[in-house]
Amino acid sequence: MFRNMSFESRRLTDARVMRAMAHPTRMDLMELVAREGELTATEAAERLGLTPANCSFHLRQLAKHGFVEEGEPRTGRSRPWRIGSFRHSWDETGADAETDAAAQTLTSVVLDRDVSRLHAWIAGRHDVDPAWRQAAFLTESLMYLTQEELRTLGEAITEQVLAYSDRIDPDRRPDGAVPVQ
């Protein structure tokens, strides 16, 4: 399923590509397809509470920019999709004002989703298995760093996180692994 996938980060530099990704429904679809492996628009619609036509439209837009791609053919007219790229990075300052605005919008959408999920986790954490609650963490600290130290810290954290990135492939997930952000 993921044999040809590169686990390298995709650098987004085109404003059109950033705007295509900066849509909450599209982000939900990319995450769902990445989590599930392959899904049709109808299957995605059932899981997200949307219409198949809406999911189909957004999946085609994502495919146009390489975020998803057609999956293994199924019988009939069923058209499955699989993830095309799943790790993305971009700069807040680009080649021009249009790219800067697209990057800032994308960053805002991602941060809004993350903050919303953090609030949902905090509100619902008492319903989570105690062992998972103990394993989860949130940290806050003030540090005085040089630019180089900050860069080094960011690279070290990213390296630790990326050690698990190949688990986007369901065949590489150990028993008991769940999606964590």
Secondary structure, 3 states (H helix, E strand, C coil): CCCCCCCCCEEECCHHHHHHHCCHHHHHHHHHHHHHCEECHHHHHHHHCCCHHHHHHHHHHHHHCCCEEECCCCCCCCCCEEECCCCEEECCCCCCHHHHHHHHHHHHHHHHHHHHHHHHHHHHHHHCCHHHHHHCCCCCCCCCCCHHHHHHHHHHHHHHHHCCHHHHCHHHCCCCCCCCC
